[in-house]
Each structure stands twice: as structure tokens, then as C-alpha cells.
């Protein structure tokens, strides 16, 4: 490579590759990062009472700091790179949660918007650099495009994964199977000669709902077909420990380091150009099949059906339970947590009320698998009061109705 700059235009400074080699370690730690991002954000938001907006602000600042460290390095450093991935996984998830829980944007709409945004990022990236390969992140512009794409993939994966759960009502354990099956199909296509860049980014997007559903399965209460009951904090600590151990291993072994500037001469291990389009057709067919499956599942009776329209639960609207009857079979610690969250709704500040309602709704939804089997009738009764509260705050926005709904729910919770 010549150093004569007088005879040709200046080009961006070329660095050693800033990302790791795509090995089994890459995918393992990527899933670990996704899972801990979901569970750790939930723990900070709910258990510490920080709130969704404040949590998003905190992680945006942390993401900016981590990204600054990553950009300041001249080559791939496992600690800087994977810290940035962990933080961006949380940040992208929080942005989607704000759209859904705070602004009331439907999940189908946010999924569509993030899909268009990702296509736009890839389109501009390709138009400028003529490559989307992870093996070519050797300049600042390419690295910035790369991290922007990663951020959008996490937001898209969150929206698409949550939309899937909303449509189907599947348990966390069952919901893991769909992204896992799609990833298996993509890996098979890659081994048969599919375009490696396309296969990489499709799998990268799908690891987000896979990791998040895995985290939910580990953290969910020990109810049949639901979870292992580890809780969000224990799940976060286990996965953080696994991430740390993996990063230390990679730092010392350098088994995922791409050396030199030979990215342009790399030959994809399994790529066969003649098979590209037939295998694209196979992946497209798998996508269509997944859509048909989701459409079928959404038509089946499931737990989320009553929540699709926020309003009083028809099966519970005529129930009349005393506070003692409504809470007798539920753990006192859970009822106390709900009562504290509802007490936080006694405010005339509408944004604060919206935040308090979102926090309460998430705590209630997270506890469903644990509490509903203990007393389905009482669960439906309280849930119908929740629906009335959510409708008054998000739809009618009548201060009098809001206060009446809060008072009625507090009375039921004792």
C-alpha cells in the first residue's frame, strides 16, 4: 500500500478490524448480552423504582460513554466491544419500551418503523461503502454505520419479539422456539452457500428475541410451562458472570481477533454465488411460514386476547369481591408492592401518572404467571379494575375518572 498522498485523494484512515471474528463465541456472548440487557433493565426499572424514562436516560449516557471508549480504540478490544454490545442491547430495548408503554405506539407500527429504519441504514451504508460485511469495519464511518445498525436491530428485535408474544400469548419457553428455528434455517442456508452477509444480519436480528425470551423463561415463576423462577436479578447476575468469564477468555486467547487488513481478500467459508438466490427463496419461504404460524396462533384463544382492547374484562366485570377475598390467596409482599405502585398514582402531574401506571402494569403483567394460578377469579377481578384504570388514564383522560379508578384499586388492594 503506497503512502504517496499527492497522487490520489485522501481516504479515511484504515484501522485494524474493530469487531471480532464471527465464531461460536461471538454468537454465545451475543445471546448472553441480549438476555442480561432485558433482565437487568427490568430489574432497574421495576425493583429500584427508577422508572422507564429515567432508566432510558441513564443507559443512553452509559451507551455514549461505552461507544466513546470503543471508537477510541485502534483495533478490536473484547472488553470495550462487548461492554458496548451489552449497553446497546439495553438501550435499544428501552427505546422500544418507551414507544410502547409511554407513548402508546402499537407494536406492529414500531416493528414496521424500525424495519424501514434498518433498511435505510443498510441502504446508506452500502451506497457509501459498497459493503455491509462485519469483516470490513476498518474505518470510522463504517464503524459508526455498524453501531447504528446494531442499535436499530435491538430495537427492531424487541418490537418484533413483543409483538409476537402479544399476538400468540405463548409462554416464554414456547416463544424461544420460533426464533431458534428461524436461526437454524438461516445457519443451514449459510452452510449450503447463502450470502454470508445477509445470513449474518438476519441471524443477528433474531438473536434479540431469542435471548430476551430465554431471559424471561429463566426469570419467570415456577408455573407449569412458564419459567424456572430465578428472578430478574439472579438471571442478570448469572449472565453477567458468564459474559465476564467469556470476555476474559477471549482477551487472553485472542481466538476471535481478525488480524491485519486482509478483509477484502477474505473468502467466505461456505459461500457459493450460484446458490444465493435459491437460498434467499428458502429464507423468504421460512419467513412466510412463520407469518402464517403467527396468524394462526393469534386466532387461537389465549391469555393476551382480553388485553388487546383495554377495557373492563367481560368475564370479571360483574364480580363483586371484598378486599379480603380479592387478596387472600396472593402473597402479601406482592400485594404490598402493587399497593405502593398504585399509591404513586395519587398525583395531578399527568406525565408522572403515566409513568406510574406503566410501572404498575409491567409489575402486574410480570406477576401473572405466578399469581393467576393461585386464584384465577380474584386475578380476573383485579385485572378488570386495572383495565378500567388504564382506560381512564390512556383513553378518556378524565381526571375525575382517573382518581376514582385509583381509589377503587387501592381499596381492593387493602
PyMOL commands that set and color helices and strands:
alter all, ss='L'
color gray80, all
select helices_A, chain A and resi 24-47+52-72+78-102+107-129+134-136+140-168+172-191+196-219+231-253+262-265+273-299+303-307+323-327+332-343+350-374+376-396+399-412
alter helices_A, ss='H'
color red, helices_A
deselect
rebuild
show_as cartoon
